[in-house]
């Protein structure tokens, strides 16, 4: 019975550290670090819903890297050898003064997509059309 308690305690501690406004060293967190994380959802491809996992990394100075996995995140549906997409992005200028909603603009060659995060929920768009 001790193992579930220890795991629950660690998870609770990790969540409290994530929700805190300071990092583990007491320094104030950058608002950009709130966008970094793992997201799971679906997108419409070939006229069907496809499970998709997304990891967003804050690189500093308003820059981000996103890694997407068809099938879900590693350990949650992604299959070895599956399609992985990597793209670089920047925090949109209109996000700087809005504490509740942040948008990252990702560019891959001529293609552009946005990820808008509001209260932990991410909405992906391409050509102003919701894709995820």
Secondary structure, DSSP 8 states (H G I E B T S, - for coil): -HHHHHHHHHHHHHHHHHHSSB-TTS-B--GGGGT-EEEEEEEEETTEEEEEEEEEEEEETTEEEEEEEETSSTTTT--TT--EEEEEEEE-GGGTT-SSEEEEEEEETTEEEEEEEETTEEEEEETTEE--
